[in-house]
Amino acid sequence: MAKVGTVGKQIKHYRKAKGWTQAELAEKLGLKRSALGAYEEGRSEPRLETLVAMAQRFNVSIDTLVVGAADQPMENAPRVLTVSVDRTSDSERIAVVPQKAAAGYTQGFADPEWMEGLEHFALPFPEIPQFRTLRMFQIEGDSMLPVPSGSYILGSFVESLDGVGGGRPYIIVTKEDGLVFKRVENKMDEGGELMLISNNPLYEPYPLSPNKVMEAWRAIGYFSTEWPEAGGAVQHAINALRDEVRALKLER
């Protein structure tokens, strides 16, 4: 097990990332505030069952909580997540990152005050995974058509890049490029990189080094006030239906 001081530093770090006071976290865990203070100050070490409960509250693995990974790239460990919590139900709310806030996201996503400045909401739909951390990002550009520019992508947080890939769409966060919405192929097992692929064939795929990834969110849905334009097989079917209608009119 890691040194007591390291564990205490991590507990304090994740508690502050959640925006909780010592008293609030102690109440959630069924501990005395003085006991939690002792853990954070390195004067005592929490038991395994307490570490398990803390890791669940912080939404991180026990290894991450004990060893520490807040400043490492996602290739090595999950990032610290700052989330908004409904204090009445203790459930997480979904933060909305609009285009105007996207530029500051890479600097503010671990800052509780910055995150609190965003809009937050809840989705009660049964298809939405309530047990996962969700976030909504607004995208721009035509690289992922038929998803229109200006759409809001609902993403589910990915703890490890090992689970990224398969040609599925993700929001990828890097310090250099900010928020990027692409399909991802994972070549890490071959000693390679991540390949970011657009829906629009006019945009060439390009590689991304895993150690540059700060966060990854698997896209599970999107919201847009614009209907995607029909194309491919759908447009062919529509044209065929129109031809049949015209033929029927001519027979009358």
Summary of the structure (lengths in Angstrom):
residues: 252
radius of gyration: 22.5
end to end distance: 84.3
largest distance: 91.4
contacts: 691
relative contact order: 0.11
helix: 36%
strand: 23%
